[in-house]
Amino acid sequence: MSHSKLFFITGVSSGFGRALAEEALKAGHRVAGTLRNQQAKEEFDTIAPGRSFGHIHDVTDFAGISALAEAIESETGPVDILVNNAGYGHEGIMEESPLSEALHQFDVNVFGAVAVIKAFLPYFRARRRGHILNITSMGGFITMPGISYYCGSKFALQGISETLTKELKPFNIAVTAIQPGSFRTDWAGRSMVRSPRNIPDYDDTFGPIRDTREKRSGHQPGDPLKAAAAILSLIDSPAPPASLLLGSDAVTYVREKLLQMNADIDAWETLSRSTDG
């Protein structure tokens, strides 16, 4: 095992964030994590006293993250691994889903992560080391009906993450987008925001999809603890990947899309090339 590292993980109350925090603590690391209320903070502090540090912070409090980063760096120590995990899923046919839901989805899933990265980057860059892990999704590359806002937010974070990989390489800072498939987290259950249905035209296509997603919640193939172990294995890699798929479903769906993309490129290549001057 590598020497003990300090993790900063957003959203450690449940799901991937909780699983990763627990596995990192079991492996002897220290974890500072964000939660949204005092009770959750106190509970997190007791997991591994002196090594688990809860901080009350909502990722949409963009202005407050710099002070939190400064406090952790000065009081707890230099952060080695930054994990942008906080996020949620919005489900709804786009035509039925208010614009306000899109704005909030991006505030949490994209701009919250960007604000956190910007707060910690000066420290990482000064030290010429660090690893940033952004939890995106297979939905940051493939799409499914009824989650346009969610996929849009994860596509955005995926693009930002991949660009950062190139920008930060000269400073010995690694950036990895973690792209999970379907896992047994609260994503499709308690954590999901569902816009109400109001356009009958979509009943036949979307009704069964929503029902299936709700019924599968808690029965997905992915094990969050195994995902956490996979993520932990990355931190010792001398050359971590820019993206890592987690789950056999993610691998299958992404490969299918790549095949379709290649077929489309081939089919339309003449037209695509016709625009050069």
C-alpha positions in Angstrom: 0.0 0.0 0.0 1.1 3.6 -0.6 1.8 5.8 2.3 -1.2 7.5 3.9 -2.8 10.2 1.8 -5.3 12.9 2.5 -8.5 12.7 0.5 -11.0 15.5 0.0 -14.3 14.0 -1.1 -17.5 15.9 -1.8 -20.7 14.2 -0.7 -19.7 11.5 1.7 -23.1 10.8 3.3 -24.1 8.1 0.8 -23.4 6.4 -2.5 -20.0 6.4 -4.1 -18.7 9.1 -1.8 -19.5 7.2 1.3 -18.1 3.9 -0.1 -14.9 5.5 -1.2 -14.5 7.3 2.1 -14.9 4.1 4.1 -12.6 2.1 1.9 -9.9 4.8 2.0 -10.2 5.0 5.8 -9.9 1.2 6.0 -6.7 1.4 3.9 -5.2 3.8 6.4 -5.7 7.1 4.6 -7.3 10.2 6.0 -10.5 11.7 4.6 -12.0 15.2 4.7 -15.5 15.0 3.3 -18.4 17.4 2.8 -21.9 16.8 4.1 -25.0 19.0 4.3 -26.0 18.9 8.0 -24.5 18.8 11.5 -25.8 15.3 12.4 -24.2 13.8 9.3 -20.9 15.6 10.0 -20.8 14.3 13.6 -21.5 10.8 12.4 -18.8 11.0 9.8 -16.3 12.2 12.4 -16.8 9.1 14.5 -16.0 6.6 11.7 -12.3 7.0 12.3 -11.6 9.6 14.9 -8.6 11.7 14.0 -8.7 10.5 10.4 -12.2 11.3 9.3 -13.1 15.0 9.1 -16.6 16.1 8.2 -17.3 19.6 6.9 -20.7 21.1 6.3 -20.7 22.5 2.8 -23.2 22.5 -0.1 -21.4 22.4 -3.4 -23.6 25.1 -4.8 -22.1 27.5 -2.2 -19.5 28.5 -4.8 -18.2 31.5 -2.8 -17.6 29.4 0.4 -15.3 26.7 -1.1 -12.1 28.8 -1.1 -12.3 29.3 2.7 -13.0 25.6 3.2 -10.0 24.6 1.0 -7.7 27.0 2.9 -8.9 25.7 6.3 -8.4 22.0 5.3 -4.9 22.8 3.8 -3.8 24.7 6.9 -5.5 22.6 9.7 -5.7 19.0 8.3 -2.8 19.0 5.8 -2.1 19.1 2.1 -4.8 17.3 0.1 -3.4 14.6 -2.1 -6.5 13.3 -3.8 -9.5 15.5 -4.7 -12.7 13.6 -5.5 -15.7 15.5 -7.0 -18.5 13.1 -6.1 -21.4 15.2 -5.0 -24.2 15.1 -7.5 -27.6 13.8 -8.2 -29.8 12.6 -11.1 -32.7 14.5 -12.7 -35.2 12.4 -14.6 -37.8 13.8 -16.9 -38.7 14.2 -20.6 -37.0 17.4 -21.6 -40.2 19.0 -22.9 -41.9 18.4 -19.6 -38.9 19.4 -17.4 -38.7 23.0 -16.2 -35.6 25.0 -17.1 -35.1 25.6 -13.4 -34.3 21.9 -13.0 -31.7 22.1 -15.7 -30.0 25.1 -14.0 -29.9 23.3 -10.7 -28.7 20.1 -12.2 -25.7 22.0 -13.7 -25.1 24.0 -10.6 -24.6 20.8 -8.6 -23.1 18.4 -11.1 -20.9 20.8 -13.1 -20.3 24.3 -11.5 -20.0 22.8 -8.0 -17.2 20.5 -9.2 -15.5 23.4 -11.1 -15.6 25.6 -8.0 -14.0 22.9 -5.9 -11.3 22.2 -8.4 -10.5 25.9 -8.7 -10.2 26.2 -4.9 -7.7 23.4 -4.6 -5.7 23.8 -7.8 -3.3 26.6 -6.5 -2.2 24.2 -3.8 -1.8 21.2 -6.1 0.1 23.3 -8.6 2.4 24.8 -6.0 3.3 21.3 -4.8 3.6 19.9 -8.4 1.5 16.9 -7.4 -2.0 15.7 -6.8 -4.8 13.6 -8.4 -8.2 14.9 -9.2 -11.0 12.4 -9.6 -14.3 13.6 -11.2 -17.2 11.2 -10.9 -19.0 11.6 -14.2 -21.0 8.7 -15.5 -21.4 6.4 -18.5 -24.1 9.1 -19.1 -21.2 11.4 -19.8 -20.7 9.5 -23.1 -23.9 7.5 -23.8 -27.5 8.8 -23.5 -30.8 7.4 -22.6 -34.3 8.8 -22.9 -35.6 10.8 -19.9 -32.2 12.0 -18.5 -31.2 14.8 -20.9 -30.4 17.3 -18.1 -28.3 14.7 -16.2 -26.5 13.5 -19.3 -25.9 17.1 -20.4 -24.3 17.8 -17.0 -22.1 14.7 -17.1 -21.0 15.4 -20.7 -20.0 18.9 -19.5 -18.0 17.6 -16.5 -16.4 14.9 -18.7 -15.3 17.6 -21.2 -13.9 19.8 -18.5 -12.2 16.8 -16.9 -10.5 15.7 -20.1 -9.3 19.2 -20.9 -7.9 19.6 -17.4 -5.9 16.3 -17.9 -4.0 18.1 -20.7 -3.7 21.5 -18.9 -2.4 20.0 -15.6 0.0 17.3 -17.0 3.0 19.7 -17.0 2.5 20.2 -13.2 2.5 16.4 -12.5 -1.2 16.6 -11.5 -3.3 13.7 -12.8 -7.0 14.1 -13.7 -9.3 11.1 -14.1 -13.0 11.0 -15.0 -14.6 8.0 -13.4 -17.6 6.8 -15.5 -19.7 4.4 -13.6 -22.6 2.4 -15.1 -25.6 1.3 -13.0 -24.6 0.8 -9.3 -26.6 0.1 -6.1 -26.5 3.7 -4.9 -29.4 6.1 -4.2 -29.0 7.6 -7.7 -32.3 6.1 -9.1 -34.0 6.1 -5.7 -34.0 8.6 -2.9 -31.5 11.0 -4.6 -33.3 11.3 -7.9 -35.4 14.3 -8.7 -38.3 13.4 -11.1 -40.2 16.0 -13.0 -44.0 15.2 -13.1 -45.6 13.9 -16.3 -48.0 16.2 -18.2 -47.8 15.4 -22.0 -49.6 12.2 -23.0 -47.7 11.9 -26.2 -44.8 10.6 -24.3 -46.7 8.0 -22.3 -46.0 5.0 -24.5 -42.3 5.5 -24.8 -41.3 7.0 -21.5 -43.8 5.5 -19.1 -42.2 2.0 -19.2 -38.7 3.5 -18.9 -39.5 5.5 -15.8 -41.2 2.4 -14.2 -38.3 0.2 -15.0 -35.8 2.6 -13.6 -37.7 2.9 -10.3 -38.1 -0.9 -10.0 -34.4 -1.5 -10.7 -33.3 0.9 -7.9 -31.3 -1.1 -5.4 -30.9 -4.0 -7.8 -28.4 -2.6 -10.2 -25.4 -4.8 -11.1 -22.7 -2.6 -9.7 -21.3 -2.9 -6.2 -20.3 0.5 -4.8 -17.6 -1.1 -2.5 -16.0 -2.7 -5.5 -16.1 0.6 -7.3 -14.4 2.2 -4.4 -11.7 -0.5 -4.4 -11.2 0.1 -8.2 -10.9 3.9 -7.6 -8.4 3.4 -4.8 -6.2 1.2 -7.0 -5.8 4.2 -9.4 -4.0 6.4 -6.8 -0.9 4.2 -6.9 -0.8 4.1 -10.7 2.2 5.9 -12.2 0.1 6.8 -15.3 -3.7 6.9 -14.4 -6.1 7.1 -17.3 -8.0 10.2 -18.3 -11.2 8.2 -18.1 -12.1 4.9 -16.4 -15.3 3.1 -17.0 -16.7 1.1 -14.1 -19.2 -1.7 -14.6 -19.7 -4.2 -17.4 -22.8 -2.3 -18.6 -20.8 0.9 -19.0 -18.2 -1.0 -21.1 -20.8 -2.6 -23.3 -22.9 0.6 -23.9 -19.8 2.7 -24.6 -18.4 0.2 -27.1 -21.8 0.0 -28.8 -21.9 3.8 -29.2 -18.3 3.9 -30.5 -19.2 1.3 -33.2 -22.3 3.4 -34.2 -20.2 6.6 -34.2 -17.6 5.0 -36.5 -20.4 3.7 -38.8 -21.9 7.1 -39.0 -18.6 8.8 -39.7 -18.0 6.3 -42.5 -21.4 6.8 -44.0 -21.2 10.6 -44.0 -17.5 11.0 -44.6 -17.8 12.4 -48.1 -20.2 15.1 -46.9 -18.1 15.8 -43.8 -15.0 16.3 -45.9 -16.7 18.4 -48.5 -16.6 21.6 -46.4 -12.9 22.2 -46.5 -12.0 25.3 -48.5 
